[in-house]
Amino acid sequence: MIDRPDSATIERSETITLTLPDGATRSVPYGTLPGEVVRSIGERLLRDAIAIEVNGQIQDLVTPLRTSGSFRVLTRKDPRSLDVLRHSAAHVLATAVRRLRPEAKIGFGPAIEDGFYYDFEVDKPFTPEDLAAFEAEMEKVAAEKYPFVRAELPRAAAEKVFVDDPLKLERLSELGEDEVISTYTDGPFVDLCRGPHVPDTSHVKAAKLTSVASAYWRGDERRQQLQRIYGTAWWKQEDLEAHLFRIEEAKRRDHRKLGRELDLYLMSPVSPGAVFWTERGTFLYNTLIDFIRERQRQHFQEIKTPLLYNKLLWEQSGHWGKYRENMFLVLDSETGEHDVSLKPMNCPSHYILYLSKRHSYRELPLRYVTFDVLHRNEVTGALSGLVRVRQFQQDDCHVFLRQDQIEQEVKFLMNFILGYYETFGLNATIRFATRPPTRLGDDALWDRAEGALRAALDATGKPYELKPGDGAFYGPKIDFDVTDSLGRAWQLGTIQLDYNAPERFHLKYVGEDNAEHIPVVIHRAVSGSLERFIAILVEHFAGAFPVWLAPEQVRVLPISDDVRPVAAAIAEEMRGAGLRATLDDRSETLNYRIREGEVMKVPYMAVVGKREAEAGTVAVRARGAGKKQEVIPVSEFIEQVKREAQTRSLNQKT
């Protein structure tokens, strides 16, 4: 049944026109319920319908239609329907909490990526036992199949409904006079909410509460602290179980945990947000940089620039006015003012270097690349392992080029970036980000920049998605989101087109006509920050790096003291051949040493016994192969590992 919401606001008599996906139209009175339109299309579709989309906006089946435009029905097959389900799951959670803890005051309960949360104000924190009880009660609410009933109320009536919920009253007071005030009721629970919701609570079956945390009301640390319950919901139980498995697998792969276990890096309160790399982690870091340098050697020019600049540079670039709160300011000993800063990005310093010479059109595109250290003043609470740090390095590049070279350059850079990710088994999604609300330059400049970058992107023939309003403050950009082995997306590489900087810094080149022209600048990064990229790789590979990346490629294990000299000579031979090989000749048992090698995720362990020592062979145990081992001549094994490293193979021989 589709109930019309109580309302005094739906009074208009005009007709609205809806265009269906097949081009057919429906003309209906203003305020018609979407469910009625879906029924006119077909009863079966109505049974399958979760929500509808009008002009790109999702709303449920009981929110009155108020605008003409495109009309599409969302079923469970549409991924966007999950957000509707999860929003409803948050309400089912609130219903369960109110049943068991009637004194709990309610905050907000939105859908978030892969789940939902709901905030409550209570006298004492929720316990794991509370979460288990709430989850059991949610199952009862779902079984009771309460419809989500929408009502649109005058402000005074809504205030009476939430007289005992100060958090809701505060939100209500912020709504404008012309805003529609709506509530949703499922069973005994009433919430101030815009929607959308699924038709009834029975849809919320495959749900799980995952954790509870403290959260300040409205994110303001000066306000009261609430209890935030997190959960997830899916259409199918098997999807829920797969998601929970991914969560547990993500915990197992957490780079902060593996970073300690694999002895890659450490963080210290003496330098918050900066990384101390061990010798193993430094091997990994340098191997990445060597790989990037190798790929860039032919077409890029590597440079180095200073780390410290006065505010004149940042004022010229626009960062002083729009980015200063994220910069580390330094007290100038002469002026006594904080008008010097560590650089948070490389762009302006590259412009200074470009300006130091006169450039011809024949030199362009000119690609400057650097691995300089950068600093950004992240708040302490935002720091997280290698993912969010204050000191980092980027494989940062700035391309100076002519207007007519944009299309070809974007294609070149895109292939460069995608090829880089393929080396690590990472798939990328391409997104086009347009002008943000706060930006440099006028609309005409942005029209020109967005038009040029979109045309270049279209010319590549690669599919992409739009990210409206997510461009850099100086220009539109192409972002690359990579998906790791757990299916998680990470925003990494970027190609950003900049018409602002060349004008601000008076960049010039001499054209074929012997006159001066203004170049275009492209900002390009591939890994993003190397620190964050290493965190992603640790979790993507679960610490089991392919041979070419592994800090330790081979561990040589003598069975007894009498073969130790031979084992030491084999390890030395391997190192001489360019392998990262170590000798573990400790007095512990062989099984103990093998187990430790497995924990450290060493790709190969080469065991040397009496027979191997006499025959010039090693008994090789490959990572992940269990107790299986292969006896192979030392020279043959060395060549095998070298081939894997040189080809950067992702498939280790087992």
N, C-alpha and C positions, 0 to 999 in steps of 0.2 A: 504494500500500500504506500502511496506517495502522499504525505500530508502536507497541506499548504501551511507555511509558517504564519503564526500570529503576527500581524503587522498593520500599522496605520500608515506605512510609508508607500505602499504600492497602490497608488491612486491614478497614475497616468493611463490614458486611454489609447496612446498611439500604438502602432503595430511595429514589431521589429522583424527583420528578415535574417534568417540563418541559412548559410550555404554549407551543404553537406560535402563530404570528400569526393563524391561522384559528380559534383556540380549541381545537383538538385537543390531546390530551396524550400524552406518552410517559413511562412509568415504567421506569426503568433502574437497575441496581445502582450504588451509590456508586463513583466512580472510572472509570465508563465514559468512553471517549474520545468527544469530540464528533463526530469523523468517523464513528463507528459509528452515531450517532443520525442524522446527515445521510444516510448510506447507506440507513437505514431509510425515509427520506422519499422518496429517489429517487437512482438512480445518476447521472443527468445533473446533478442539483443538487450531488452530491458532486464531479463534475468541475469545476463552476464555483465551488465554495466556496473562499473565501480564509480565512475565520475565522468565528467565531460570536460572538453577544452573549448573555450570560446576565445577567438583571437589570441591564442597562445596562452591564455590564463586558465588554470584548472579550477573547477568548482564542482561541488557535489550535486547530486540529483535533486536536492531540496532547497537549493539557493536560487531565488528568482532570477530569471534572465532579464537583464536591463540594457543590453547593447546588441546591435546587429553585428554580423560578421561570420567568420568561419566557425563551424560547429563539428566537433569530432567526439566520438564516444570512446572512453578508455575502459578496457577490460583488464583482467589480470595479466594478459599477454604484454601489455604496455609497461615498460619498466617504471614509468612515472607513477603508475598506480601504487607502487610500493610506498611512496611518500604519503599518500592518502591513508593507506593501511597503518603506517607507523604513527601518524598523527592520531588516528583513532585508538591505536594501542596505548598511547600516552593517556588518553581519556579513560580507557578501561583500567589502567593502572591507578589513576586518581580515584575512580569509583571504588576499586578494591581497598585503597588506603583509607578512604573516608568511611568505608564499612567497618574496618578494623581499628582505625584511629580517628574517630569522629572529630577530635579536637584539632587535627592537622589543618593548618591554613594553606590554601592552594596558591601557587604562583603560576608559572607557565609550563606548557607541555608540548614543545614542537617536535617535528620530525627532523632528524639530522642524518648525516651520511651513515648508511647501514643500520640506522636505528632511531631511537627517540630518547627523550628524558622528560622528567617532570620534577619541578621544584616544590618543596613543602617546608613550611615553618613549623617546627615541633620543639618541644622542651628538651628532648634528649636525642642523640643521634640514632639513626636506624642501625640495626644489627643484621648480620647475615641471616639470623633466624627470622627477623622481620621480613627480609626480602623473600625468603622461602614461603612465608605465610601470605604475603601479598601476591606472589605468583600463583599460589593455589587458589586464592580468591579470584584472581583474574580469569582463571579457567572456569569458575562458576559463573562469572559475569558473561563470559563468552557463550556458555551453554544456555544462558537465559535469553539470549537473542533479543536484547533490547534494541529497538530502532533508535538511530540518532535523530532526534526531533529538533528541528531548528525553529527558533522564535526570534522575531525582530521587535524590539521593545523601545518605548520612549525612555529617555535617560532616567527619569524619576522612578519608573517601574524597575529598571535594571538595578538601580541603587538599593532598592528594597530587597531584591533577590540576593545581593551580595553584601548585605549589611554586616554579616559576621566574617567577611573575608576582606580584610584591609588591603591586601595586595591587589585584589581584583578592583576594589574601589579606587585605588590609586591609578591603576591603568584606565579605568573608566573615566576618571576626571581629565585624562589627557586626550580623549577622543574629541575631535572637532564637532562643531554643531551640525555639520552636514553629513557626518559619517553615520553609516548604518550600524546600529548597536544590535548585535545578535548573540543569542545563547544557544547552546546545544545541551540536550538532556538525554542521558541514556540510563534508564531505570530511575533511581533516586538522585542521581548526580547531575547537577546543573553547572555548566562552565561558560564563562564569557569567552567567546571564540568566534573567529571569522569562518572556520572550516578550512578546507573541505573534509568530509568524513565519509567512510564507507556506509552502506545502507543500514547495517545493524552490527551488533557486537559479535555475532557468530562468526564473522570473517576473521576475528582476531584469535586464531587457534594456535598457529605456530609462532609463539612468542616466548621470550626468555629475558629475565632480568639479569643483568650482567655485573653491575657494581653500584656502589653508592659513594658519593663524595660531597664535600662541603662546597658551597658556592654562595657568593655574596648576592644579595638581591640587586638586580639590574647591573650586575658586574661591578658594583661600587663598594670598595672595601670599607667605606664609612657607614654602610648600611648593614642591616642584620644578616646573619649567616643562616643559610637555608640548607636543607638536605636535598641533594640532587640524585635521583634514582635513574640510572641508565638502563636501557633495555634494547632489544632488537626484535623485529617481527618480519615474517616472511609468509608468502602464500602457501608454501609447501613445507612439511616437516623435514623432508630431506634437504631442502635449501637451508633451513635453520641449522640442521646438524652440520652441513658443509661449512656454514659461516662460523659456527662455534669451533669447528676444527681449525679453520683458518686463524681464529683468534688465538687458540692454544699454540698453533704452529708459529704465529707471529711472536708470541712470548718466548718460545724456544729459540727463535732466530734473532731476538732483540740485539741490536748491535752493541748496546751498552753492556749486556751480559756477555756476549761473545767477545767483545773487545777486551774484557778482563781475562776470560778463559784462554783466549788465543794470544794474549800478551801483545796486543797491538798498540794500545794507547792508554793514557790515564788523564783524568781531570783533577785539578787541585784547587782548593779554596784560595791559594796564594795568587792564582791568576784565573779568576772565574770567566768561563766562556772561551778559554784558550786551551789548546790541546798539547799535551806532552806525548810525542810519538816515541815508542820504543824502537829498538833496532829492527824488530820484525815489522812494526807498523811503518817505519821509515822506508824499508824495502818496498812495501806495497805502494806507498805514496810516490816514491821516486819511479817505480815501474810504470805507474799510470802516466806520470809526466813524461817519461821517456817515450811511451807509446804515442802520446799526443804530439810531442815534438817530431817524432818520426813521420807522422801523418801530415804535419804542417810544414815540414822542412822545405818543400819545393815551392809552395805558393804563398807562404806567410813570412813576415819579417819579425823575429822576436826582439823585443826591446825591454829595458828596465827604466823605471822612473822613480823619483823620490816618494817617500811615504808621508811627508809633512809639508803642509802648504798654509799660507795665510789666507784670510777670508776674501781677499781680492779675487782669487781664482774662483772661489765658490759663489761669490756674488755674480761674477760674470756668467757662470754656468747655470745659475738659478737655484743651486742646492742650498745656499745660505738661507734663503727665504722659505724654501719648501721642504728641506730635509735636515735642518740643523739639529733638531731634537734627536736624530739618529746618529749624530756624529760625535766622536770623541774630541772635545775641545781642549786645547792646551793653553795654559797661561803664558802669554808673551812676556819675557823678562824685561823688555824695553818699554812696552806700553802699559803693562800691568793689566791687560784685557785678555779675555778668552777669545782672541781673534785668530787663532791658529788651530788647525785640525789635522788629525790623522786622516788619510784619505779613505772614504767609504766605498769608492769606486774609481776605476781607472780612466774614465772618459776624458775629463779635462786635461789630465797630464799628457794624454796622447795628442790632444789638440795642440798643446804647447810644443811638443816635439815636431808635429807636422808643420807648424808655423816657422820653425827654425830654418826651413829651406824653401826655395822656390820650386814649384812642382809643375810639370807639363802634363797635358792630357794623355800623353803616351805612357806615363807611369801608372795611370789609374786602370783598374782598381789597385789601390795600395792598401795592404792588409797588415796592420800592426797587431801583434799578439804578445801577451805578457802573462806571467804567473806571479806578479807582485802580491805581497801581503796586503790585505785590506782589514779595516776595523769598522764595525758598526755597533752602536751603543744599544744593544738589546737589553731590555729590563731583565733583572735576575730571574724572575718567575717564568720567563719565556725560554730560558736556556734549557736545552735538552740534548745531552750526549753530543754527537757530531752533527745532528740535524739542525740545531739552532745554536750558533756560537757567535762570539764577538770578534774573533780573529780568524781569518780564513784566506784561502787563495782561490782564484778562478782561472779557468783557461779562457781568458778574456781577450776579445779581438774587436778592433774597430777598423772598418773598411771605409776608405775615402774613394768615392767613385763619381762618375758622371751620371746624369739623369738617364741617359739612354742605355746605361749598363745595369740598371736595377733588375730587370727581368732575368738576365743571364746570371747575375751575381746571386740572386735569391735561389735560383735553381742549383747553382754550384754549392752554396752553403747548406742548402737543404739536403742534398745528397751526401755532403761531408758529415753532417750531423746524424742522419739516419744510418749511414754506414758505421759510424762510431758505435751507436747503440747495438747494432747487429752483432758486433764483436763480442758483446757480453750477453747475448741472447735476450735483449730487451726490445720489446715492441713499442712503437711510439704512435700516439694520436696527435694530430696537428690541429691547433686552434688559432683563430684569427681574433686578436683583441683590439677593440676600437677605443676612441678617445674617452678618457676618464673625466669625471666632473671637475676636478682640479687639474689644470694643465697650463702649459706654456703655449703661447701663440694663439692667433685668431682662428676662427672657423675656416676661413679660406685656406690657410696653411694646412689645417688638419684635413680638409677635403682633398687637397692635393696629395698629402702623404698617404692617407687611407686609400685613395684611388690607385696610386702607384703600387702600393704594397699588395693590395687585393688583386690587381691585374697580374702582378708577378706571381702571386700564389696560384691564381687560376691557370696561368700558363704552364705550371708544373704538372697539371693534370691530377694532382694528388687530392684525395678527399680531405675536407677540414670542417671544423665546427666553429661557430661564432661565439666570442666572449665579449658581448657589448659592454663598454665602459671599463674594461680591464687593461687598457693600454698603459704604457709608461707615461709619466707626466709630460714628456717631451715628444712622444710619437707613438704611432700604432706598432703592433708587434705580432709576430708569429711565435706561439709557444709550442713546445714539444712535451707532452705528458707521456712518460714511459710506464709500462705495466710490468711489474716484477713477477717472479714465479708464484706468488700468492695471489696474483690478480689485483694488487694494489697499484693505484696510479700515483706517480710522482711528477711534479712539474720541474723540468730540468732545463733543457736548452731554450734559446730564444734568438730570434732575428728581429731587431727593432730598427725601424726606419726613422731617421731624425733629420728634419729640415731646420729645426730651431738652433741646434748647436753651431752649424756652419755660419749662420748669420750672427749669432752672439759672439763668436770668436773670430769673425771676419776671415774665415778660411777661403783660400783662393787656389785656383790652378790656371795655367795659361792654356787656352784652347787652341784649336787648329787655326783659328782666325787671328792668333797672336794677341787676343784680348783676354782680360781676366774674367773668370767665371767662378761661381760658388759651387763647390762640390756637394754631394749628398753624403751623409754618414750612416753606416749600418753598424749597430752594436750587435755582437754575436757572442754567445756563450754556448758551450756544448754540455759540459758536466754540471754547470751551475757552480756552486762551490765544491772544491775537491773533497772537503771534509764531509759534506752531505752526500756526495756521490759515493764515497767509500762506505758510509753508513748503509746506503741502499744496496751496494754490492755485497756487504757482509750479510745482510738479511736475504738478498736475492739468492745467494749461494749457500746460505746457512753456515757461512764460515768455511765451506769446502771449496776453496778457490780453484779454478782451473790451473793447470801446471804453470802456465806462463805468469800468473799473478801470485801464486803461492809464495809467501816469504821463505818457506822451507820446502823444497821440492822433493828431496830424498833424505831419509834418515838411515844411516848404515848401522847395523846392529851386529856386533860380534857375539857369537854364542858363548865363547869362553876366552880366558886370558891368553891362551896359546895362539889364538888366531887374531888377537888384537892388532898386531903390527900389519898384517895383511889388510884387515878392515880399515885401518887408518890410511894405508896407502891407496885403497880403493876410493875412500872419501876424498883424498887429496887429488886423485886422478879426475874425479867428477868435478871438483871445483876448478881444476885446470881446464876442463872442457866447457866451463861457463855455467855449470849447474849450481844451484844453491843447495849444497849437501852438507850434512852435519854427521858427526860420529857420536853415537851414544854407547860408550863403553863402561858405563857405571856397573857397580857390582850387583845391582838388583837383578831379579830373574828375567829371563827373556820375555816371558808372558807379561810381566809388569811393564817392561819397556815398550813392548808392542802396544799394550793397552794405552800407555801414555801417548804414543805416537798417533793412535786413533783419536784420542781426545783432542789432540792438537791439530787433527785433520790434515796430517801430512799426506800428500798424494801417494808417495811410494815409500815402503820400507824394504831395505835390501839387507837380508839376513846372511851372515857369513859364518858357516860352520867349517869343520875340518875338510869335508869333501869339496866345498866351494872354494876354500882357500887353495887347495891343491889343484883344482881344475880351472881356476881363473873365472869363476862364475859367482852369481849371487842368487839367492832364493827371494824372489820379489813378491811382496804382498801389496796389492793395489788397494787404495782406499775404497771402502764399500764392497770389497769382494769377500768379506768374511775371512775364513781360514785358508781359502784357496791361495796357492802360491805357485809361481812358475820359476824354474831354474833356468837362467839365461846367462850367456857370456857377458862379462862386465862391459866390454866395448859395444856389444849389441844393445845392451840396456841403455848405455849412455846416449847412443844415437837415437834410440826410441824416444827418450825424454826430451832430447834436444829438438827433435822434429815436432813434438807436441807443443813445446814452448815457442818455437819459431813460427809455427802456423797458427798459434794462439787458438788451438783446438779447445772446444768446450767439452768434448767427449774424451774422457780419460780412458786409456786402455785398461780393461779389467780381465 
